[in-house]
Amino acid sequence: DFITVNPYLGSDGIMPFIEVCKQESKGLFILVKTSNPSSGEFQDRLIDGRPLYELVGEKVAQWGELFMGSEYSYIGAVVGATYPEVGKNLRKLMPNTLILVPGYGAQGGKAEDLRHYFNKDGKGAVVNSSRGIITAYKLPQYASYGEAAYADASRQAVLDMKDDLRKAWSKN
């Protein structure tokens, strides 16, 4: 189980979440660079010549060192699929951080753009496609399933997504 929190709370707002996650063996995703178009209004602002999302990513990596699992920290980062170059740079800053990747599919994120979100072993990222899966029956490629078979359309969308991501990652 993971929860998602906003970094604007600062350390004194984040640390209580980290402590509870430690006690309960749960995880935490911290917003670093979100997939929505206006995310840059704040997240791309330069501070000492660097975008805010980089500074937040470094802090997430530091907090993550306090709470390591066998390979990855229980402190993860949300990094949108719609900014692949940012994702590539943030992966370098956060090598032991699980990255939750919203924005695949409906928001325009493509599998081939996401291969750098994963580490060389193919791990380290969880790609999310809520609308693309839940409402798959509304998409042209799954329309033949119809609304009554929405679950079958959703299952096929998941299988197609897995295949799409696997093919993209194999190019690493």
C-alpha positions as CSV (number, residue, x, y, z in Angstrom):
1,D,0.0,0.0,0.0
2,F,1.2,3.5,-0.9
3,I,-0.2,7.0,-0.4
4,T,0.6,10.0,-2.5
5,V,1.7,13.3,-0.9
6,N,2.6,16.8,-2.0
7,P,6.1,18.0,-1.2
8,Y,5.0,21.5,-0.5
9,L,4.4,20.4,3.0
10,G,8.2,20.3,3.5
11,S,10.2,18.0,5.8
12,D,8.1,18.6,8.9
13,G,4.9,17.7,6.9
14,I,6.4,14.7,5.1
15,M,8.4,13.0,8.0
16,P,5.2,12.0,9.9
17,F,4.0,10.2,6.8
18,I,7.4,8.5,6.5
19,E,7.3,7.4,10.1
20,V,3.9,5.9,9.8
21,C,4.9,4.1,6.6
22,K,7.9,2.7,8.4
23,Q,5.8,1.5,11.3
24,E,3.1,0.0,9.1
25,S,5.4,-1.3,6.4
26,K,3.7,0.8,3.8
27,G,5.0,3.2,1.1
28,L,4.8,6.8,0.1
29,F,4.8,8.4,-3.4
30,I,5.8,12.1,-3.4
31,L,4.8,14.4,-6.3
32,V,7.9,15.4,-8.2
33,K,6.9,16.2,-11.8
34,T,3.3,15.6,-12.6
35,S,1.8,14.8,-16.0
36,N,-0.7,17.6,-16.3
37,P,0.0,20.4,-18.8
38,S,0.1,23.2,-16.2
39,S,2.5,21.4,-13.9
40,G,5.3,23.6,-15.2
41,E,3.8,26.7,-13.6
42,F,5.5,25.7,-10.4
43,Q,7.4,22.5,-10.9
44,D,9.6,24.0,-13.7
45,R,10.4,27.2,-11.8
46,L,14.2,27.7,-11.5
47,I,15.8,28.0,-8.1
48,D,19.5,28.7,-8.2
49,G,19.4,27.8,-11.9
50,R,17.7,24.4,-11.4
51,P,14.1,23.4,-11.9
52,L,12.1,22.8,-8.7
53,Y,11.3,19.2,-9.7
54,E,15.0,18.4,-9.6
55,L,15.4,19.7,-6.1
56,V,12.3,17.8,-5.0
57,G,13.7,14.6,-6.7
58,E,17.0,15.0,-4.8
59,K,15.1,15.4,-1.6
60,V,13.0,12.3,-2.3
61,A,16.2,10.3,-2.9
62,Q,17.6,11.6,0.4
63,W,14.4,10.7,2.3
64,G,14.4,7.3,0.5
65,E,17.8,6.4,1.9
66,L,16.2,6.4,5.3
67,F,13.7,3.7,4.3
68,M,15.3,1.2,1.9
69,G,13.8,-2.1,0.9
70,S,15.9,-4.9,-0.7
71,E,16.3,-2.9,-4.0
72,Y,14.2,0.2,-3.8
73,S,13.1,2.7,-1.2
74,Y,9.6,2.7,0.2
75,I,9.7,6.4,-0.6
76,G,8.7,6.7,-4.3
77,A,8.3,9.6,-6.7
78,V,5.5,10.6,-9.1
79,V,7.0,11.5,-12.5
80,G,4.6,12.0,-15.4
81,A,4.9,10.1,-18.7
82,T,4.2,13.3,-20.6
83,Y,7.7,14.7,-19.9
84,P,10.1,11.9,-21.0
85,E,13.3,13.9,-20.9
86,V,12.5,15.0,-17.3
87,G,11.9,11.4,-16.4
88,K,15.2,10.3,-17.8
89,N,17.0,13.0,-15.8
90,L,15.1,12.2,-12.6
91,R,15.8,8.5,-12.9
92,K,19.6,9.4,-12.8
93,L,19.0,11.5,-9.6
94,M,16.9,8.8,-8.0
95,P,18.3,5.4,-8.9
96,N,16.8,3.6,-5.9
97,T,13.4,5.2,-6.1
98,L,10.3,3.6,-7.4
99,I,8.7,5.9,-9.9
100,L,4.9,6.0,-10.3
101,V,4.3,7.1,-13.9
102,P,0.9,8.6,-14.6
103,G,0.0,9.9,-18.1
104,Y,0.5,6.8,-20.3
105,G,-2.2,6.5,-22.9
106,A,-5.0,9.0,-22.4
107,Q,-2.7,11.9,-21.5
108,G,-0.4,11.1,-24.4
109,G,2.5,9.3,-22.8
110,K,4.0,6.6,-25.0
111,A,5.8,3.4,-24.0
112,E,8.9,4.2,-26.1
113,D,9.3,7.4,-24.1
114,L,9.2,5.6,-20.8
115,R,12.0,3.1,-21.1
116,H,14.4,5.5,-19.2
117,Y,12.0,5.6,-16.3
118,F,13.0,2.0,-15.6
119,N,16.5,0.9,-14.4
120,K,18.6,-1.4,-16.6
121,D,17.1,-4.5,-15.0
122,G,13.6,-3.4,-16.2
123,K,12.4,-2.6,-12.7
124,G,11.8,0.6,-10.8
125,A,8.7,2.1,-12.4
126,V,5.0,1.5,-12.1
127,V,3.1,2.8,-15.2
128,N,-0.4,3.9,-14.6
129,S,-3.2,4.1,-17.2
130,S,-6.4,4.6,-15.3
131,R,-8.6,6.0,-18.1
132,G,-7.0,3.8,-20.8
133,I,-8.0,0.7,-18.8
134,I,-11.2,1.5,-17.0
135,T,-12.9,3.0,-20.1
136,A,-11.1,0.9,-22.7
137,Y,-14.4,-0.2,-24.3
138,K,-14.8,3.4,-25.4
139,L,-11.6,3.4,-27.4
140,P,-11.7,2.6,-31.1
141,Q,-9.4,-0.5,-30.8
142,Y,-11.7,-2.0,-28.1
143,A,-15.1,-0.8,-29.3
144,S,-16.0,-4.2,-30.6
145,Y,-16.2,-5.4,-26.9
146,G,-19.1,-3.0,-26.2
147,E,-20.0,-1.6,-22.8
148,A,-21.5,-4.9,-21.5
149,A,-18.0,-6.5,-21.9
150,Y,-16.1,-3.6,-20.4
151,A,-14.1,-5.9,-18.2
152,D,-12.9,-8.0,-21.2
153,A,-11.9,-4.7,-23.0
154,S,-10.1,-3.6,-19.9
155,R,-8.2,-6.9,-19.6
156,Q,-7.2,-6.7,-23.3
157,A,-6.0,-3.1,-22.7
158,V,-3.8,-4.2,-19.8
159,L,-2.3,-7.0,-21.9
160,D,-1.6,-4.6,-24.8
161,M,-0.1,-2.1,-22.4
162,K,2.2,-4.7,-20.9
163,D,3.3,-5.8,-24.4
164,D,3.8,-2.2,-25.4
165,L,6.0,-1.5,-22.4
166,R,7.9,-4.7,-22.7
167,K,8.8,-4.0,-26.3
168,A,9.8,-0.4,-25.5
169,W,12.0,-1.5,-22.6
170,S,13.7,-4.2,-24.6
171,K,15.3,-1.4,-26.7
172,N,17.3,-0.3,-23.6
